[in-house]
Amino acid sequence: MSDHEIDVALLERASAIVAVATELGIKVKGNVGQCFNTRQHQDANEPPTLFFNTAKNTFFCKVCPEVRGSVIDLVCQRQGWDRDQAIAWLAHRREFDLLTRKLYHGKGRKKS
């Protein structure tokens, strides 16, 4: 899948932000997690400040004004990647999910 074939809006809707955050190693409980901005959050035992809006598929930290945005922004900020790298990673993740779903839940499975 090349970058010009990727529907970014569809990719954002198809990438649940809490699932992506968890895959990126962010500790999430419900819709709240530990912020990954270590400059502002040096104490690992502080209360969670990262909030996820699953209806809008967005996030924000109530302490760090620069830590907020869409699921693509989450990948960029957490991984230190540019937008194209984040989109490519999310696209690969989605393609893998679709192939796995087809393999295990598709009509084309062979019966043993």
RAPE-V99542 format. One record per pair of residues at least 4 apart in sequence whose ideal C-beta (glycine too) atoms are under 6 Angstrom apart, sorted by the first residue. I is the first residue (numbers start at 1). J is the second residue. Records with the same first field share a line. If there is no record, write none. Layout:
BEGIN
I = J + J
END
This chain:
BEGIN
1 = 5 + 91 + 95
6 = 11 + 91
10 = 14
11 = 90
12 = 70 + 71
14 = 94
15 = 20 + 71 + 90
17 = 52 + 57 + 59 + 71
18 = 28 + 52
20 = 71
21 = 26 + 28
22 = 28
24 = 78
26 = 33
27 = 33 + 34
28 = 33
31 = 52
32 = 48 + 51
33 = 48 + 50
34 = 48
35 = 41 + 49 + 50 + 61 + 67
36 = 78
37 = 41 + 64 + 67
40 = 63 + 64
49 = 61 + 62 + 63
50 = 61
51 = 60
52 = 59
53 = 58
57 = 71
58 = 70
59 = 74
60 = 68
61 = 67
69 = 73
72 = 86
73 = 77
74 = 78
75 = 79 + 86
76 = 81 + 86
81 = 85 + 86
101 = 105
102 = 106
END
